[in-house]
Amino acid sequence: MITAGKGRLVALAAVAVGATVALAGCASGDPLDSGSDGGDAAGETIVVGSQDYYSNEIIAELYAQALEENGYTVDRQFRIGQREVYIPEIESGSIDVFPEYTGNLLQYYVPDTTATTSDDVYAELSTALPDGLRVLEQSPATDQDSYNVTQAFSDEYGVTSLADLADVDASITLGGNSELETRPYGPEGLQSVYGVEVAFTPIEDSGGPLTLKALVDDQVQMVNIFSADPNIAANDLVTLEDPEGLFLASNVVPVVSEKVDDDIAGIIDTVSAALTAEELVALNALSVNEQQSAEQIASDWLAEQSLF
């Protein structure tokens, strides 16, 4: 797959360069003048955005650097906020490329969806977006909401799945970003799907150190952490299985504007295809554990994959 991706990007770059040569030849009469005065491949700046979440920023940086390597000018609009904040910016056309997650994005537009599998979610999402927006190919990489407990809690109550929570004879408080309280998979979802009642405590760091501390200190007994977070394994947490599909499959998927043509889409799709779930966890670990910047993480990964 990686070898094919490399060929695709090289081919796209060749197309872009060839187009520049042709245009320059018409202007100057010199077919060897490739327009070395700069500019981007498409004649317009591509705006790439990201959530206010380190993993999402890394993916956005992968897209941005891949586009730049192929001759495009990129305007980075990173760390915008949560979905309620940035979706209006995407819908207005202010952002051209944004890494999203299929399941959560589908629930944003279709709260009562019954799709749960990766293919079904992607298929419905492809028809659910407003005019002017579309999704490119979804990546094998996933980063979805998941409910986690400590190993001690799992052992004490015999809990390994969300269904097991119904048999716990102690109060349970769920911790997560404040918007989780009203999401379809939040407390009401747990009640309707699994018959589990939980209290809720907002912790505004997207499953970060404050969330982990609250869980370890037993201030909350269950927390929402994205599945690609290396802290799950590092802290020996137990991710509870979800046999009834409370959480929709959420593959990484780019949402793009009408400005994104086939050449741009091909570059981004190549990056998406090369990014696996395991590699996303590894990239996230470089940010969390080694405090590397998204720019450095993306640059090193793209070079290692020989995509250019």
PyMOL commands that set and color helices and strands:
alter all, ss='L'
color gray80, all
select helices_A, chain A and resi 2-28+54-69+83-91+102-109+118-128+151-157+162-167+178-182+187-194+209-216+231-234+262-274+277-290+294-304
alter helices_A, ss='H'
color red, helices_A
select strands_A, chain A and resi 46-49+74-77+97-101+134-135+145-149+173-176+199-202+222-226+238-239+252-256
alter strands_A, ss='S'
color yellow, strands_A
deselect
rebuild
show_as cartoon
